[in-house]
Amino acid sequence: MRRAQPVAGGSPAGAPDLQPGGGHDLRDLADRPPRPLADQEELRLGAAKRVRWLDAPHLPHNWECGYLFEPSTGTLLCGDLFTHAGADLPPLTESEVLTPAEAMRKALPASFAIEAHGRAILNKLAATEPRTLAVMHGSSYRGDGGALLRALGDALGA
């Protein structure tokens, strides 16, 4: 793996001076080595919160894809699974987000991998029974997140 290369001058005090396109890596910016989480592993975020990592390779695109679930609020941080566009979207909605997400996926078909394990991964995510789907692009959804994840599996034909 190529590491970022230092560049002379130009950085604010204390900031790393990295060369654009230098193969940047989290280790270049962290004060300790990163530790990947195993599938279903929980990480404590202080006394009251914890998150669970859920492996989801290639869903929707990268082999290292996965999602975090926060059980006390029932929130699944679901990244690009329900990506949809719009300039004036509310940050949180109780209206289903599958229809606009499917319109976006059909407009950009190469942006979503549909592979043999897609249904099993979506069922694993649905089994957390999330009450909120925190969507990266578009409105987040509050409601029966498990049902919406299973409906996404149906829409994908996974």
N, C-alpha and C positions, 0 to 999 in steps of 0.2 A: 504494500500500500504506500502510495506517495504521501509524504507529510508536507504541510504548509512550510514554505521557506520564508525566513525573515527578510524584510526589505528595509533599507536604510531610511531613517527619518520619516516624518509625516504622521505618526500615530500620537493620539493624546497620551498624556502621562499614564503609565500603567497598562495601556491597551496593547495587545499583541499586534505586531506589524506583520500582516500576512499578505502574501502575493496572490492577486486574483487568479483563480483557476489552478491553485496549487494543490488540489486534492485535500482540502481541509477535512479535518476529522475532529470529533469531540475531544479527543485526548489533547489536542493543541490548545484548547481553551479551558479545560477543567483543572481543578486543583488536586484531583485524585482520579484514578482510573474509573471509567464507567463500569457498572456491573449489570449485565443483561438479566432480565427477569425470566424465569421459566414459566411455561404455560400454567395458569391458575395460581401462580405465586402472588402472595399479598405483600404489600409494602406499607408500613405504618408511616403516616404523615403527621406525627405528633400524637398527643394523647387520645384525641377523639376521632380522627379520620384514618382511613386506610383505603388503598386501592388494590384491585386485583387485575393482573395482566392476563389477557386472553389472546393467545396466538391466533392469527388469522392470515396465514400466508397466501399472498396473491389476491386477497379480497379487500379492496377492489383492484389493487395493482401491484404492489411491491412484495417480494418474497419475505421481507422482514416485517410485514404489516402485522399489527395487533392493536388491541383496544384496551382501555382502562375502564373498569367498572368501580364505582364508589357505592358500596352497599347501604350506607346509612341514609342516603338521599335517593337511592335507586337510579343513579345517573350513569349512563353508558356514554363515554366519550367516543363517538362512533365515526370520527373523521369524515371521509368522503363517501360513506355508504349512501347517504341521502342528499348529496350535493344538488342544490337547485339555485337558480339565478333570480335576481330581481333587485331593483334599486331601493325599494321602499318596503322591505320585509320586516315584520316585527321580530325582535330577538327570540321570542318564545311564542309558540302557537299551540292550540289544542286541535287545530285542523290538521288532517293527515298531510304528510309531506311526501308520500310515495308518488303521487301523480305528478307533481312538478319535477321530482327527482328522476322519474322514468322518462319524462320528456327531455330532460337534459342528457341522460345516458344515451337515449336514442339519437340525439343530435351529435353526440361525441362517442360513438360506439367503441373506439379504440381505448377509451379512458377507463374501461371497467373490464377486469378479467373474469371470465366465467369458466370455472374449471371443475373437475370431478368432485372436489371436496367442498364446493361452495355451500351446498345444502347443509352438510354436517356442521360447518363453521357457523352458518346463520342460526342453526338450531342451538348450538352451544351459546351463542350470544343471547338468543331469545330466552334460554333457560335461566338467565339472570333476572328475568321479568322486570326489565327497566321501566321506571315511571317517567324518566326523561331521557330522550336521545339528544345528546349535545352534538349538533351537526357543525362541521367546520365551515361549510359554505352554504348559507341560507338560514332559515329559521330553525331553531331547535324545537323539538316536539315534546309536549307533555301529554301523556295518555298511556295507553297499553302498548309500550314499546316492543314487548315480546310478539304481539300479534302483528305489528308493523314489520318486524324483522322476518317473520315467517311469510308475510305477504310479499316481501322483497324476494325471497327465495322462489315463490310462485312466479313472480313477474320475470325473474331471470331464467326460469325454467331449469333451475339448478337441482 
